Amino acid sequence: MEKQEAIIKVENVSIKFNLSTERFDTFKEYVIKSLKNQVSYEEFWALKNVSFEVYRGDSLGLVGLNGSGKSTMLKTIAGVLKPTEGKVTVNGGVAPLIELGAGFDLDLTARENVYLNGAILGHSREVMEQHYEDIVEFSELREFMDVPVKNYSSGMVSRLAFAIATIGTPDILIVDEVLSVGDFRFQKKCEERIHAMMDKGTTILFVSHSIDQVKSICNKIVWLEKGHVKRFGNAEEICEEYRNS
């Protein structure tokens, strides 16, 4: 039988950030010193030699303490960051739920933002019109759709952004800490939608502080520690190990 091709292949990925070791009183001072090469930097490796493969229909959880490299890894797979070393291959379209509402114009209404955010995610106006009613229904914001988003609470923004990003059946859905926003009932509703997408074959990449959520959604885990892969494998087994660490 022919070996299935990985939908996501991460090969020896390292990401380096240069952190300035000095404080500057003004941006002008920083620019002048930069031009004169007088700014000293400290190298910080957010990820170091990370490798793993994800197959179609898998649901992969990334766990680790704050600063372990989880969000950096997701942003690299989403194409937001470029590896300093190594390679990421993605064989499919990605719907990223990394920073909910990042593509919103706060002065526009929620209705206008549905089309704007849809365009940012690569959907035509026609596609967004087809899904508009489902977005309104799922987000439970019907009476607020003509209100500017700047008047929304963070929970309302998250509900709208989640509803937009999860229309249709993307090849890959990236979910980063977004189920921690809003009330418990709405979190369960989001989980149910993720499970429904998984049933249709969407591959999920999932980060949450709730190990129970990770265990409920994921079949595989990458456990990151200080930018390195500590463990990669079966979700149930690694979740228990992580919980007891």
C-alpha positions in Angstrom: 0.0 0.0 0.0 1.3 3.5 -0.9 2.4 5.6 2.0 0.1 8.5 2.7 1.7 11.9 2.1 1.9 14.2 5.2 -0.4 17.2 5.0 2.1 19.1 7.2 5.8 18.3 7.3 8.1 20.1 9.7 11.8 19.4 9.1 14.5 20.5 11.5 12.8 23.9 12.0 14.6 26.5 14.1 13.5 30.2 14.6 15.8 32.8 15.9 14.8 36.3 17.2 17.3 39.1 17.9 16.3 40.8 21.1 17.8 44.2 21.8 19.7 44.2 25.1 19.4 48.0 25.4 16.6 50.4 26.3 15.9 53.4 24.1 14.1 56.6 25.2 12.9 57.4 21.7 12.4 55.6 18.4 14.7 58.2 16.8 17.5 57.2 19.2 17.0 53.5 18.2 17.0 54.3 14.5 20.2 56.4 14.7 22.0 53.7 16.7 20.8 51.0 14.3 22.2 52.9 11.3 25.5 53.2 13.1 25.4 49.5 14.1 25.6 50.5 17.7 22.7 48.4 18.9 23.6 45.1 20.6 21.3 42.1 20.3 20.9 38.9 22.1 20.0 35.8 20.1 16.9 34.0 21.3 16.0 30.6 19.7 12.2 30.3 20.0 12.4 26.9 18.2 15.3 24.6 17.8 15.5 21.5 15.4 11.7 20.8 15.6 10.5 17.9 13.3 7.2 16.2 13.1 4.6 15.1 10.5 0.8 15.5 10.5 -1.5 13.4 8.3 -4.9 14.3 6.8 -7.6 13.9 9.4 -5.2 14.1 12.4 -5.8 16.4 15.2 -2.5 17.6 16.7 -2.2 19.3 20.0 0.8 21.5 21.0 1.4 21.6 24.7 4.1 23.2 26.8 4.6 26.1 29.3 4.3 29.7 28.2 7.4 30.6 26.0 7.9 27.0 24.9 7.4 27.9 21.2 3.8 26.7 20.6 2.4 29.9 19.0 5.7 30.4 17.1 5.3 26.9 15.6 1.7 27.6 14.6 2.6 30.9 13.0 5.3 29.2 11.1 2.9 26.5 9.8 0.4 29.3 8.9 3.1 31.1 6.9 3.2 34.2 9.2 6.8 33.5 10.2 9.7 32.1 8.1 12.0 29.5 9.6 15.6 30.7 10.3 16.7 27.1 9.5 14.8 24.0 8.3 11.6 23.7 6.2 7.8 23.5 6.6 5.7 21.9 3.8 2.0 22.4 3.9 -0.2 20.4 1.4 -3.5 22.2 1.7 -5.3 25.4 2.5 -5.0 26.8 6.1 -7.7 28.6 8.1 -5.8 30.2 11.0 -7.5 31.1 14.3 -4.4 32.6 15.8 -5.3 36.1 16.8 -9.1 36.4 16.7 -10.3 39.5 15.2 -6.8 40.6 14.0 -8.2 41.2 10.5 -11.1 43.3 11.7 -11.6 47.0 11.0 -13.0 48.2 14.4 -14.7 51.2 12.8 -16.8 49.0 10.5 -19.9 47.1 11.5 -19.8 43.3 12.2 -21.7 42.8 8.9 -19.0 44.7 7.0 -16.3 42.9 8.8 -17.8 39.5 7.8 -17.0 40.4 4.1 -13.6 42.0 4.9 -12.4 39.1 7.1 -13.7 36.6 4.5 -11.6 38.4 1.8 -8.5 38.3 4.1 -9.1 34.5 4.4 -9.3 34.3 0.6 -13.1 33.9 0.2 -15.1 35.7 -2.4 -18.1 38.0 -1.5 -20.4 35.3 -3.0 -19.0 32.6 -0.7 -19.4 34.9 2.3 -23.0 35.6 1.2 -23.7 31.9 1.1 -22.3 31.5 4.7 -23.5 34.8 6.1 -26.7 33.4 7.8 -24.7 30.5 9.4 -22.1 33.0 10.7 -24.8 35.2 12.3 -26.6 32.1 13.7 -23.4 30.5 15.1 -22.0 33.7 16.7 -25.4 34.6 18.3 -24.9 38.2 17.4 -27.9 38.8 15.1 -29.1 42.0 16.9 -25.5 43.4 16.9 -24.5 42.9 13.2 -25.0 46.6 12.3 -23.0 47.8 15.4 -19.3 48.9 14.9 -17.0 46.2 16.2 -15.2 48.8 18.4 -18.3 48.6 20.6 -18.0 44.8 21.0 -16.6 43.0 24.0 -13.6 40.7 23.4 -15.9 37.7 23.8 -18.2 39.1 21.0 -15.2 39.7 18.7 -14.0 36.1 19.4 -17.4 34.6 18.6 -17.7 36.5 15.3 -14.1 35.7 14.3 -14.5 32.0 15.2 -17.8 31.8 13.2 -16.1 33.4 10.1 -12.9 31.3 10.3 -14.7 28.0 10.5 -17.0 28.3 7.5 -16.9 25.4 5.1 -14.4 22.6 5.5 -10.8 23.9 5.3 -8.0 21.4 4.8 -6.2 22.6 8.0 -7.7 24.6 10.9 -5.2 26.2 13.3 -6.7 27.0 16.7 -4.5 28.9 19.2 -6.0 29.6 22.7 -9.3 30.8 21.2 -11.5 28.5 23.2 -10.6 30.2 26.4 -12.7 33.2 25.4 -16.4 33.5 26.1 -18.7 31.5 28.4 -18.5 27.8 29.0 -21.6 27.0 26.8 -20.1 28.8 23.8 -16.8 27.0 24.3 -18.6 23.7 24.1 -20.4 24.9 20.9 -16.9 25.7 19.4 -15.6 22.3 20.4 -18.6 20.6 18.7 -18.0 22.6 15.5 -14.3 21.5 15.6 -15.3 17.9 16.0 -17.8 18.2 13.1 -15.0 19.6 10.9 -12.7 16.7 12.0 -15.5 14.3 10.9 -15.4 15.9 7.5 -11.7 15.4 7.2 -10.2 18.7 8.4 -6.8 18.4 10.0 -6.7 20.3 13.3 -3.7 22.0 15.0 -4.7 22.9 18.5 -3.2 24.9 21.4 -5.0 25.3 24.7 -4.1 25.8 28.4 -6.8 23.2 29.2 -5.2 19.8 29.0 -8.8 18.3 29.1 -9.7 20.2 25.9 -6.5 19.0 24.2 -7.3 15.4 25.3 -10.9 15.7 24.0 -9.9 17.1 20.6 -6.5 15.7 19.7 -5.2 12.2 18.8 -1.5 13.3 18.6 0.6 15.7 20.7 3.8 17.6 20.3 5.2 18.6 23.7 7.5 21.5 23.4 10.0 22.6 26.1 12.1 25.7 25.6 11.7 25.4 21.8 12.7 21.7 21.6 10.4 18.7 21.1 10.3 16.8 24.4 7.7 14.2 23.2 5.7 13.5 20.1 3.1 10.8 19.9 -0.2 9.5 21.3 -2.4 12.2 22.8 -3.8 10.3 25.7 -0.5 9.0 26.9 1.4 12.3 26.6 -1.5 14.3 28.1 -1.3 12.2 31.3 2.5 12.5 31.4 2.2 16.3 30.9 -0.5 16.6 33.6 1.8 14.8 36.0 5.0 16.7 35.1 
